[in-house]
Amino acid sequence: MQTFHNIVDGKPAPAADGRTLDISDPKTGEVYATSPLSGPADVDAAYRSARRAFDEGWRDTTPSDRMNALLTMADAVQAHGEELVEIEARDTGKPTGLTLSEEIGPMVDQLRFFAGAARHLEGRSTGEYMEGHSSSIRREPLGVIGSITPWNYPMMMAIWKIGPAIAAGNTMVLKPSDTTPASTVRLGELFSEALPPGVLNVVCGDRSTGVAMSEHPIPAMLAITGSIPAGKSVAAAAASRVARVHLELGGNAPVIVFDDVDVKAAAADIAVAGFFNAGQDCTAATRVIAHADVADALAEALAAEAGGVLFSRDEQTGAEDLFIPPLNNPDQLSKVSGLLDRVPSHARVLTGGAPADGPGWFYPPTVVSGLQQDDEIVQTEVFGPVITVQTFTDEDEAVAFANGTPYGLASSVWTSDHSRTIRLSRALDFGCVWVNCHIPLVAEMPHGGFKESGYGKDLSGYSLEDYTRIKHVMSKY
Ligand SMILES: NCCCC=O
């Protein structure tokens, strides 16, 4: 049995009162480790350490100092890539080949991006905007950041929070999800070699730990990637002391497919974007809205693609095919199963639709067609390997269906009509519109949503700005 620990002030630490959480392997359901169940005293110790580290030096580092630290951290992720993948695969059930290629490479690249971005903070030019007065802008770190990350990409989401926070000169306390702390703890150990004690603290725990983090007076900003209810409760706690919040709260991405595409080719790409990581991705291509003339053919083609998807428990080491992990936990398996059990009678489950046999929390790739806009499974983020298909007859209806949920994170449009892509890019109420593709990300471009998907951007220079504050200095001369 492995034992994970917190990292406070650069050192390993158990929970002060010795409480622990069981950590399970989702491929088997067996408990293989424990992590601290941190309480308010642990959170307080971590925040105080972060505050000390900020006041006693990290805030005074130069962009070049922080760039060098982030480059060292990137090198550490690269050097320990295979080890991190093994840790992540045990904690999440992910396939090792895809995790190495799709997560470690981007994580290294994202840290290197923030290393460079640390030296490119922007502000208006210093100048005389009133006679006899000179104005300048200082862009400063916020102070201590409290970050909460989810279980779908534990180590990559940690990088999305750590990169901009550290680049901007903040210190932080990071809480990984209660079910997937392992890779974040290891990242914390590795990064402790590049950062002074207290700059990055890791506190393991459950929802009660998250509440203690949100209610603490020290953090100047709370940044969470998680569910809408979790984000709302963080925002409510932050509101009482007017702390800044940064919310990435999931999505239910519409995928609008017109009748002028190569249906088979589109289906192949959409299936990857819908089933990757078993659909446990806030941008997953889940909600296909297809023109009536191609909807049946597309649904059949998606179901055929589902046949080529394999479970991670069957992975040969290093294989690059689309292997999908189990769902993260039994509650998620029940949630996905319940949504499929309640599919209305006007819909048709073309493939999948019930939990897989055998050990672990596996659910097969599933395609449901004939759905309508108000159906529960269309209006709800499933966070499982499920693609729904509904039909539209004209462009306005497609946009109305796409925008007609509380989510606003990501969307895609599939068509060969260039003018239409421009019209839809404008009309879609989402933080990202992909055109003839779905799911790729780059470090230079922002990731973040509108509406109940939250506000604030991860990745890109916009994210770095979110982790800074702007001060106007005006001098009379
Ligand atoms: N594809 C990365 C999405 C991050 C949140 O789930």
PDBQT file of the ligand as one rigid body, heavy atoms in Angstrom, charges set to zero:
ROOT
HETATM    1  N1  LIG A 501      -8.726  18.926 -23.456  1.00  0.00    +0.000 N 
HETATM    2  C1  LIG A 501      -8.340  19.498 -22.204  1.00  0.00    +0.000 C 
HETATM    3  C2  LIG A 501      -9.548  19.927 -21.455  1.00  0.00    +0.000 C 
HETATM    4  C3  LIG A 501      -9.223  20.370 -20.097  1.00  0.00    +0.000 C 
HETATM    5  C4  LIG A 501     -10.361  20.145 -19.170  1.00  0.00    +0.000 C 
HETATM    6  O1  LIG A 501     -11.002  19.099 -19.129  1.00  0.00    +0.000 OA
ENDROOT
TORSDOF 0
